[in-house]
């Protein structure tokens, strides 16, 4: 995602999340940290003609990742775009050395919860009234990511029995 994607992303954001949409300023702030060495990673899903139909964002700090947002245009849901966006975020979190990936999902969004469960996310808690102004609770989910530490004993080849 680049700065010129903010307007089409905002159109989707307002359509998909009318009660608790992020602001333009929030996206500008997030993208300010989406540079080599930054703490954010944002991506978009586009149609063949370049129209943005989905987007997702990751924050990765000190070995922990957090899915900031993930959304797919309703007309394109069910085609695997949400899974592709989530796969991108999981891969990026692993590449950045995150040990775990967290996310919040509305308790009244079972479709998204099922997607996250398919990828191994497990419920770890509830944030009461997290989504405002609707006062909807968030289910907190976590995915443990494989270690990329080359000193992990499981990754060291046993050379004693040559």
KOLRODREN-977387 format. One record per atom (N, C-alpha, C): x, y, z negated. Coordinates in steps of 0.1 Angstrom, whole numbers, padded with zeros to 4 digits, always signed. Each point is the difference from the previous one (the first is absolute). Last residue first. Example, Ala and Ser with C-alpha at 12.3 -4.5 7.8 and 13.67 -1.06 7.14 Angstrom:
<sites>
+0128-0022-0071+0009+0011+0000-0008+0011-0008+0003-0057+0001-0009+0012+0000+0009+0012+0000
</sites>
This chain:
<sites>
+0287-0391-0114+0004+0003+0014+0000-0012+0008-0017+0017-0046+0000-0014+0005+0002+0000+0015-0001+0041-0027+0008-0009-0007+0001-0014+0006-0026+0041+0012+0011-0004+0008+0009-0010-0007-0052+0023+0000+0009-0008-0008+0011-0006+0009-0029+0048+0006+0003-0014+0005+0009-0007-0009-0035+0040-0013+0014-0003+0001+0002-0014+0005-0042+0020-0011+0005+0004+0013+0014-0003+0002-0024-0007-0041-0006-0008+0010+0005+0002+0014+0015+0026-0039+0006-0014+0001-0007-0008+0011+0005+0053+0002-0010-0009-0005+0005-0014+0002+0021+0041+0015+0006-0008-0011-0010-0009-0006-0010+0031+0036+0008-0012+0005+0007-0007-0011-0047+0029+0002+0013+0000-0007+0008-0012+0004-0046+0012+0011+0010+0002+0011+0014+0001-0006-0051-0023-0016+0013+0008-0003+0008+0001+0012-0054-0004+0003+0012-0008-0002+0012+0008-0002-0048+0017-0016+0007-0001+0013+0013-0009-0003-0052+0007-0023+0014-0002-0003+0007-0002+0013-0047+0026-0009+0006-0011+0008+0015+0000-0004-0050+0021-0022+0014-0001+0002+0005-0011+0008-0046+0036-0015+0005-0013+0005+0015+0000+0002-0046+0027-0024+0014+0001+0002+0005-0014+0004-0049+0026+0003+0006-0013-0003+0015+0002+0003-0036+0040-0012+0009-0006+0009+0005-0013-0006-0048+0032-0006+0012-0007-0005+0009-0005+0011-0034+0043+0002+0000-0014+0003+0014-0005-0005-0023+0046+0002+0003-0007-0013+0000-0015+0002-0006+0039+0032-0010-0010-0001+0002-0008-0013+0027+0038+0020-0009+0002-0011-0010-0011-0002+0043-0016+0003-0008+0011-0003-0004+0007+0013+0023-0048-0020-0004+0006+0012-0011+0011-0004+0018-0026-0035+0011+0005+0008-0004+0008+0012-0023-0023-0040-0003+0013+0005+0011+0006+0009+0017-0040-0027-0013+0005-0002-0002+0014+0006+0033-0041+0011+0002+0014-0004-0014+0005+0000+0021-0052-0005-0011+0009+0004+0004+0014-0004+0030-0050+0010-0006+0010-0009-0011+0008+0007+0027-0036+0020+0007+0002-0013-0006+0010-0010-0008-0035+0049-0005+0011-0009+0008+0000-0013+0022-0016+0047-0008-0006-0011-0005+0012-0009+0021-0012+0054-0002+0009-0011-0009-0006-0011+0013-0020+0044+0006-0004-0013-0001+0010-0011-0019-0001+0046+0014+0003+0000+0007-0003-0013-0047-0005+0005+0006-0008+0011+0015+0001+0001-0025+0029-0029+0002-0014-0006+0006-0009+0010-0011+0043+0014+0011+0001-0008+0003-0014-0006-0039+0005+0026+0012+0002+0008+0013-0001-0009-0042+0000-0021+0003-0013+0006+0013+0001+0009-0016+0040-0020+0006-0009-0010+0003-0014+0006-0022+0032+0027+0014+0003-0002+0006-0009-0010-0046-0006+0006+0007-0003+0012+0015+0003-0001-0030+0012-0036+0004-0014+0001+0008-0004+0012-0014+0045-0027+0005-0003+0014+0006-0014+0000-0016+0025-0040-0011-0002+0009+0004-0002+0015+0031+0010-0035-0006-0013-0004-0012-0003+0009+0043+0028+0017-0013+0002-0006-0006-0013-0004+0053+0005+0002-0011-0002+0009-0013+0002-0007+0058+0007-0005-0013+0001-0006-0011-0001+0011+0054-0019-0006-0010+0007+0007-0012+0002-0009+0057-0018+0003-0012+0002-0007-0010+0008+0009+0048-0033+0002-0008+0010+0007-0014+0001-0007+0055-0018-0012-0014-0002+0000-0007+0012+0007+0047-0004-0001-0003-0013-0006-0015-0003+0000+0031+0031+0035-0010+0000-0011-0002-0014-0005+0031+0019+0036+0004-0007-0012-0010+0000-0011-0002+0016+0048+0005+0010-0010+0003-0006-0013-0018-0027+0034+0012+0006+0005+0006+0010-0009-0042-0018-0011+0011-0010-0002+0013+0005+0005-0038+0027+0007+0003-0001-0015+0011-0010-0002-0016+0003+0044+0008+0012-0004+0004+0000-0015-0029-0034+0016+0014-0002+0006+0009+0012-0004-0046+0002-0012+0007-0010-0008+0015-0002+0005-0028+0030+0024+0003+0005-0013+0008-0010-0009-0016-0014+0043+0010+0010+0002+0004+0005-0014-0036-0029+0001+0012-0007+0003+0012+0010+0001-0043+0018-0004+0005-0005-0013+0013-0008+0002-0021+0016+0039+0005+0011-0008+0005-0005-0013-0020-0031+0027+0012+0004+0006+0006+0012-0008-0042-0016-0013+0010-0010-0002+0014+0004+0005-0037+0026+0011+0003+0001-0015+0011-0009-0004-0017-0003+0044+0008+0012-0002+0004+0002-0014-0029-0036+0022+0014-0003-0005+0009+0013-0003-0048-0003+0014+0008-0004+0011+0015-0003-0004-0038+0016-0028-0003-0014+0004+0009-0004+0012-0011+0052-0003+0001-0010-0011-0003-0014+0004-0004+0042+0025+0011-0009+0003+0003-0009-0011-0033+0035-0002-0003-0006+0014+0011-0010+0003+0003+0026-0040-0011-0010-0001-0002-0007+0013+0048+0020-0013-0013+0005+0005-0010-0011+0001+0040-0002-0035-0003-0003+0014-0013+0005+0004+0041+0005-0043-0013+0002+0006-0001-0004+0015+0031+0006-0050-0001-0009+0012-0014+0002+0005+0039+0022-0040-0013+0000+0008+0001-0010+0011+0033+0001-0035-0007+0013-0002-0013+0001+0006+0032-0040-0020-0008+0003+0012-0008+0013-0003+0047-0015-0023-0014+0002-0002-0007+0004+0013+0049-0024-0025-0007+0006+0012-0015+0002-0004+0053-0005-0025-0015-0002-0001-0006+0007+0012+0047+0003-0010-0003-0014+0001-0015-0004-0002+0017+0047+0000+0007-0008-0010-0005-0015-0001-0029+0026+0032+0008+0007-0009+0006-0010-0010-0034+0007+0046+0009-0009-0006+0011+0007-0008-0052+0004+0027+0010+0007-0009+0009-0011-0005-0035+0003+0045+0007-0007-0011+0008+0010-0007-0045-0003+0038+0012+0006-0006+0005-0007-0012-0034-0001+0050+0003-0005-0013+0013+0007-0005-0043-0001+0042+0012+0005-0006+0002-0006-0014-0033+0000+0050+0004-0005-0013+0013+0006-0005-0020+0010+0043-0011-0007-0006+0002-0007-0013+0018+0039+0040+0003-0006-0013-0013-0006-0005+0015+0007+0053-0009+0005-0011+0003-0007-0013+0021-0008+0045+0007+0008-0010-0009+0006-0011-0009-0032+0038+0001+0014+0005+0006+0010-0011-0007-0047-0009+0009+0001+0012+0001+0014+0005-0011-0003-0051-0006-0007+0012+0010+0002+0011+0017+0001-0052-0006+0008+0011-0006-0009+0010+0019+0006-0055-0004-0010+0010-0007+0008+0011+0040+0016-0038-0014+0001+0006-0002-0011+0009+0033+0014-0047-0001-0005+0014-0015+0001+0005+0040+0014-0042-0013+0001+0005+0000-0004+0015+0031+0002-0049-0001-0006+0013-0014+0001+0005+0035+0023-0042-0012-0003+0006+0002-0007+0014+0034+0019-0031-0008-0010-0008-0013-0004+0007+0050+0017+0024-0012+0005-0008-0007-0011-0007+0038-0005+0031+0004+0003-0014-0012+0005-0009-0007+0007+0050+0010-0010-0004+0005+0004-0014-0048+0016+0007+0012+0002+0008+0011-0010-0004-0047+0018-0018+0001-0012+0009+0011+0003+0010-0017+0030-0034+0009-0010-0006+0001-0012+0009-0028+0036+0012+0013+0007-0004+0010-0010-0006-0045-0012+0010+0009-0001+0011+0013+0007-0002-0034+0002-0034+0005-0014+0002+0010-0001+0011-0021+0042-0006+0009-0003-0011+0006-0014+0001-0033+0013+0030+0012+0008+0003+0011-0003-0011-0043-0018-0007+0007-0007+0011+0013+0007+0004-0027+0021-0032+0005-0013-0005+0007-0008+0010-0022+0040+0013+0012+0003-0008+0006-0013-0006-0041-0001+0023+0011+0002+0009+0013+0001-0008-0036-0026-0027+0001+0012+0007+0011+0001+0010-0030-0044-0018+0012+0008-0003-0001+0013+0008-0045-0027-0016+0010+0002+0010+0012+0008-0004-0044-0019-0021+0013+0002-0006+0012+0000+0010-0048-0002+0012+0000+0005-0014+0013+0003-0006-0007-0019+0045-0006+0014-0001+0001+0005-0014+0024-0037+0029+0000+0003-0014-0006+0014-0003+0002-0018+0045+0001-0012-0008-0002+0002-0015+0000+0037+0031-0010-0009+0004-0001-0012-0009+0035+0032-0005-0013+0006-0004-0012-0009+0003+0043-0014+0014+0000+0000-0014-0014+0006-0005+0011+0000+0046-0004-0013-0005-0002+0000-0015+0015+0040+0019-0014-0003+0006-0004-0014-0005+0044+0013-0010-0010+0007-0009-0014-0003+0005+0035-0016+0026-0001-0008-0012-0010+0007-0009+0011+0023+0039-0009-0012+0003-0001-0009-0012+0028+0038-0007-0014+0004+0004-0009-0012+0003+0047-0006-0009-0008+0003-0012-0014+0004+0004+0039-0012+0029-0010-0010-0003-0010+0004-0011+0040+0025+0013-0011+0002+0010-0011-0010-0001+0039-0003-0028-0008+0012-0004-0012+0002+0010+0017-0050-0003+0007+0013+0001-0009+0011-0003+0005-0058-0006-0008+0012+0000+0009+0012+0000
</sites>
